[in-house]
């Protein structure tokens, strides 16, 4: 009997991820999902859409569910270092063997049906969760919502963490157009949670049309963090206080908690404290002490994410190292960070759609005058060599650059 192909061979076979594939419709993916018998992937399912904050919301919800005794399958996208990061069972990455078996099952089910990289990956994840008999699946949308492969699952609760301008070439060039795409994950009569105070009309109108109860941050639930810990006021009047703050952004954690409260109204508050201690997401507001310096790593790559990041930076960042993709708004990312950052270094993004350091510097003309260093490792060296042991170095702008920094810093 032939040996199964290793994971690396499968990843090469299913091709390079291409976001435009999300616009092809869900009929193909849904057909393969039915053949493979992977929908629903679990008795309870949550889908998490949004421009920013999806990953931290998923991870915090995952930890809430685990602390309550559930078995949980979670998808995350994209990955930083290994494809396995995209598929988690009970908080642990799926093994190569598990993923290979899932890819083989999808291959058998698809027949002649063409699938994109992301579609293949999601169907494999659903197969893993179904095979492992998870109690709850937490599915992070890859791009948009309405036509995303995760949307073949009818979620019991839909979360839209945020809506901002990103991927305009695929989702529309206004916030309302993008919101309409993300609102495609809502289902008739099933609750939806929106993670910002300013709810787009497209989300409100979609919820009304479907009779989906909508719970919005700042109106139906909210949170505060102070010296005493973290307090969350949930819809319906319940207040939860724990003497610890989440390790992920607190608003996203509160959004996850509100979604959990809709599924498990009698939840044990002790699980919230456990999630606060355990839920972390690499590359998002990640603080690292290494090489005699204090580093802050964040994958913020659009203006909405940059504004959020700016609110969590220390008063002074000695140096920022920035790398970006060509379809991102570089001035829009740098602008919110300018008041906190003393010096800038721009470097190559080594992905196919990545900007070179020189191109990125030109895009920032009139906004800031950065030093351009093509090699990312050399850029990180320069940031370290021109700062002191008490200084903070920010690395941001792309998953590629943050992944390189994490590997260098042994994260």
C-alpha positions in Angstrom: 0.0 0.0 0.0 1.3 3.4 -1.0 2.3 5.8 1.8 0.1 8.8 2.3 1.5 12.0 0.8 2.9 14.3 3.5 1.2 17.5 4.3 3.7 19.7 2.3 2.7 17.8 -0.8 -1.0 18.3 -0.2 -0.5 22.0 0.4 1.4 22.3 -2.9 -1.4 20.3 -4.7 -4.2 22.5 -3.5 -2.4 25.5 -4.8 -1.7 29.0 -3.6 -4.5 30.9 -1.8 -6.2 33.4 -4.1 -8.8 35.6 -2.3 -10.7 36.3 -5.6 -12.0 32.7 -5.5 -14.3 33.8 -2.7 -16.5 35.5 -5.3 -17.3 32.3 -7.2 -20.2 31.4 -5.1 -20.9 28.7 -2.5 -22.7 26.1 -4.6 -19.5 24.1 -5.4 -18.3 24.1 -1.8 -21.7 23.2 -0.4 -22.0 20.3 -2.9 -18.7 18.9 -1.8 -19.6 19.5 1.9 -22.7 17.4 1.4 -20.9 14.6 -0.3 -18.3 14.6 2.4 -20.9 14.7 5.2 -19.2 17.5 7.1 -22.1 19.9 7.6 -22.9 20.6 10.3 -19.4 20.0 11.7 -20.6 20.1 15.3 -23.9 20.1 17.2 -23.3 23.9 17.9 -21.6 26.2 15.5 -20.5 29.8 15.7 -19.2 31.8 12.7 -17.0 34.9 13.2 -16.7 37.5 10.5 -15.2 41.0 10.6 -12.5 43.2 9.2 -10.3 42.9 12.3 -10.4 41.1 15.6 -11.7 37.8 14.3 -8.8 35.6 15.5 -8.7 37.0 19.1 -12.5 36.6 19.3 -12.4 33.0 18.1 -9.6 32.1 20.5 -11.3 33.7 23.5 -14.5 31.9 22.7 -12.6 28.7 22.3 -11.1 29.0 25.7 -14.5 29.9 27.3 -16.0 26.7 25.8 -13.0 24.6 26.8 -13.2 25.9 30.4 -16.8 24.9 30.5 -16.0 21.3 29.4 -16.8 21.4 25.7 -14.7 19.8 23.0 -14.1 22.6 20.5 -13.0 22.8 16.9 -11.6 26.2 15.8 -10.5 27.5 12.4 -8.1 30.5 12.2 -6.9 32.3 9.1 -4.3 33.0 7.9 -1.5 31.2 9.6 1.8 32.8 10.8 4.3 29.9 10.5 2.5 26.5 9.9 -0.7 25.6 8.1 -1.6 23.5 11.1 -2.4 26.7 13.0 -5.5 27.0 10.9 -7.2 23.9 12.3 -7.4 23.5 16.1 -9.1 20.9 18.2 -9.4 21.6 21.9 -6.9 24.4 21.7 -4.2 22.4 19.9 -3.1 22.5 16.3 -4.2 19.5 14.2 -1.3 17.1 13.4 0.0 16.5 9.9 -1.5 13.1 9.9 -4.9 14.4 10.9 -4.8 17.1 8.1 -3.6 14.6 5.5 -6.5 12.3 6.3 -8.9 15.2 6.0 -7.5 16.3 2.7 -7.8 12.8 1.3 -11.5 12.7 2.4 -12.1 16.1 0.7 -10.3 14.9 -2.4 -12.6 11.8 -2.6 -15.7 13.9 -2.1 -15.0 16.6 -4.6 -14.7 14.5 -7.7 -14.2 16.9 -10.6 -15.3 19.9 -8.6 -12.7 22.7 -8.5 -11.9 24.1 -5.1 -9.6 27.0 -4.1 -6.9 26.7 -1.4 -9.1 28.2 1.2 -12.2 26.2 0.3 -10.2 23.0 0.4 -8.7 24.0 3.8 -12.1 24.8 5.3 -13.7 21.6 4.1 -10.7 19.7 5.6 -11.3 21.5 8.9 -15.0 20.7 9.0 -14.0 17.0 8.3 -11.6 17.1 11.3 -14.3 18.5 13.6 -16.9 16.1 12.5 -14.5 13.1 12.8 -13.4 14.2 16.3 -17.0 14.7 17.4 -16.4 18.2 18.7 -19.3 19.7 20.7 -18.9 23.2 19.2 -17.2 24.6 16.1 -15.9 28.1 16.0 -15.3 29.2 12.4 -13.3 32.2 11.4 -14.3 33.7 8.1 -11.5 34.1 5.7 -12.7 37.0 3.6 -16.1 38.8 3.6 -18.8 36.4 4.7 -21.6 35.9 2.3 -19.5 33.9 -0.2 -16.8 32.7 2.2 -16.4 28.9 2.4 -17.2 28.9 6.1 -20.7 30.1 5.3 -21.7 26.7 4.1 -22.4 26.1 7.8 -25.6 27.5 9.3 -24.3 29.0 12.5 -26.3 29.0 15.7 -24.7 32.4 16.6 -23.1 34.8 14.1 -20.5 37.3 15.2 -19.4 40.3 13.2 -16.5 41.7 15.2 -15.9 44.9 13.2 -16.4 46.5 9.8 -13.7 48.7 8.2 -12.2 49.3 4.8 -10.1 46.4 3.6 -10.2 44.1 0.6 -12.2 46.7 -1.3 -11.4 45.2 -4.6 -13.4 42.1 -3.6 -16.0 43.3 -1.1 -16.9 46.9 -2.2 -15.4 50.3 -1.7 -17.7 51.6 1.1 -18.2 50.5 4.7 -21.8 49.7 4.0 -21.0 47.5 1.0 -18.4 45.6 3.0 -20.9 45.3 5.9 -23.5 43.8 3.5 -21.0 41.1 2.5 -20.2 40.3 6.2 -23.9 40.3 7.1 -24.3 37.3 4.8 -23.4 35.0 7.7 -26.6 35.9 9.6 -29.3 33.3 9.7 -33.1 33.6 10.2 -34.2 33.7 13.8 -30.7 33.1 15.1 -28.8 35.6 17.2 -26.0 37.9 15.9 -23.5 39.8 17.9 -21.8 43.0 16.6 -18.6 44.0 18.3 -18.6 47.8 17.8 -21.0 50.6 18.9 -21.5 51.9 15.3 -23.6 49.2 13.7 -23.7 49.6 9.9 -27.2 49.9 8.4 -26.5 46.9 6.2 -26.1 44.7 9.3 -29.2 46.2 11.0 -31.4 45.8 8.0 -30.2 42.2 7.3 -30.9 41.3 10.9 -34.4 42.8 10.7 -35.2 41.0 7.5 -34.2 37.7 8.9 -35.7 38.2 12.4 -32.3 37.7 13.8 -31.9 39.2 17.3 -28.9 41.6 17.1 -26.8 42.4 20.1 -24.4 45.4 19.7 -21.4 46.4 21.8 -22.0 49.6 23.7 -25.8 49.2 23.4 -26.6 45.7 24.6 -23.3 44.8 26.3 -20.0 46.4 27.1 -16.9 46.1 29.2 -14.4 48.0 31.3 -10.9 47.2 32.4 -9.4 48.9 35.5 -7.1 48.2 38.4 -9.7 45.8 39.9 -9.9 43.6 36.8 -12.3 43.1 34.0 -16.1 43.8 34.1 -18.5 42.8 31.4 -22.2 43.9 31.4 -24.1 41.4 29.2 -27.5 41.7 27.5 -30.2 40.8 29.9 -28.6 42.5 32.9 -26.0 40.0 34.0 -22.6 41.4 35.1 -19.5 39.4 35.2 -16.3 40.6 37.0 -13.0 38.8 37.2 -9.8 39.9 38.9 -7.8 39.6 35.7 -7.8 41.3 32.3 -7.9 39.3 29.0 -4.7 38.8 27.2 -6.5 39.6 24.0 -8.2 42.9 23.3 -11.0 43.2 25.9 -13.7 44.3 23.5 -13.2 41.2 21.4 -13.2 39.1 24.5 -16.4 40.7 25.7 -17.9 40.0 22.2 -17.0 36.3 22.6 -18.4 36.2 26.1 -21.7 37.8 24.9 -22.0 35.1 22.1 -21.3 32.4 24.7 -23.9 33.8 27.0 -26.5 33.5 24.2 -25.6 29.8 23.9 -25.2 29.1 27.6 -27.1 31.6 29.6 -26.2 29.8 32.9 -22.5 29.8 32.3 -20.1 29.6 35.2 -18.1 32.8 35.7 -15.1 30.8 36.8 -14.6 29.8 33.1 -14.2 33.5 32.2 -11.3 33.8 34.6 -9.7 30.7 33.1 -10.1 32.1 29.6 -8.5 35.4 30.7 -5.4 33.5 31.8 -5.1 31.2 28.8 -6.4 32.8 25.6 -3.6 34.3 23.6 -3.2 34.9 19.9 0.3 35.2 18.5 1.1 38.3 16.4 -1.8 40.4 17.8 -0.7 42.9 20.4 2.1 40.4 21.3 4.7 41.7 23.7 8.1 39.9 23.6 11.3 40.5 25.5 14.2 39.2 23.5 17.7 40.2 22.3 17.8 42.7 25.1 14.9 44.7 23.7 11.1 45.1 24.2 9.2 44.1 21.1 5.6 44.6 20.2 4.3 42.4 17.3 1.0 43.1 15.6 -0.3 42.1 12.1 -2.3 45.3 11.7 -2.4 45.9 7.9 -5.3 48.3 7.4 -6.3 51.7 8.8 -9.0 50.2 11.1 -6.5 47.8 12.7 -3.9 50.5 12.9 -6.3 52.8 14.9 -6.9 50.0 17.3 -3.2 49.2 17.6 -2.5 52.9 18.3 -4.8 52.8 21.3 -2.7 49.9 22.8 0.8 51.3 22.2 3.0 52.7 24.9 3.4 56.4 25.0 6.6 56.2 23.0 7.8 53.6 20.5 11.4 54.1 19.7 11.3 52.5 16.2 8.7 50.8 14.0 9.5 48.2 11.3 6.9 48.0 8.6 6.3 45.7 5.7 3.1 45.6 3.6 1.3 44.0 0.7 0.7 46.1 -2.4 -3.1 46.2 -2.1 -3.0 47.8 1.4 -3.4 51.4 2.3 0.1 52.2 3.6 -0.5 55.9 4.5 -3.7 54.9 6.2 -1.9 52.4 8.4 1.0 54.7 9.3 -1.1 57.7 10.0 -2.7 56.6 13.3 0.6 55.4 14.6 2.6 58.5 13.9 2.0 60.3 17.2 3.5 57.3 19.1 6.4 56.2 16.8 9.7 58.1 16.8 11.4 56.5 13.8 10.4 54.2 10.9 12.1 51.5 9.0 10.3 49.9 6.0 11.3 46.6 4.5 10.4 44.1 1.8 7.3 41.9 2.2 8.5 38.7 0.6 5.1 37.3 -0.4 4.0 37.4 -4.1 1.9 40.5 -3.6 4.4 42.1 -1.3 5.8 45.6 -1.6 9.5 46.2 -1.8 11.1 48.6 0.8 11.7 51.2 -1.9 8.1 51.0 -3.2 6.7 51.3 0.4 8.9 54.3 1.1 7.6 56.0 -2.0 4.0 55.3 -1.0 4.7 57.0 2.3 6.1 60.1 0.7 4.5 63.2 2.4 3.4 61.1 5.4 6.7 60.0 6.9 10.3 59.7 5.8 11.4 56.1 6.7 14.7 54.3 6.3 14.3 51.6 3.6 16.1 48.3 4.2 15.2 45.6 1.8 16.2 42.5 3.9 13.7 42.0 6.7 16.4 40.5 9.0 18.6 43.5 8.4 15.7 45.8 9.1 15.2 44.1 12.5 18.9 44.3 13.2 18.9 48.0 12.4 15.9 48.6 14.8 17.7 46.7 17.5 21.1 48.4 17.0 19.6 51.9 17.2 17.5 51.5 20.3 18.2 50.9 24.0 17.2 48.1 26.4 14.2 50.0 27.7 13.0 51.0 24.3 10.0 49.5 22.5 10.3 48.3 18.9 7.0 47.8 17.0 6.9 45.3 14.1 3.7 45.5 12.1 2.0 45.7 8.7 1.8 42.1 7.5 1.6 38.5 8.6 4.8 37.8 6.7 6.9 40.3 8.6 5.5 39.4 12.0 6.1 35.7 11.3 9.7 36.4 10.4 10.1 38.5 13.6 8.6 35.7 15.7 10.9 33.1 14.2 13.9 35.3 14.9 12.8 36.1 18.4 12.1 32.4 19.2 8.4 33.1 20.0 
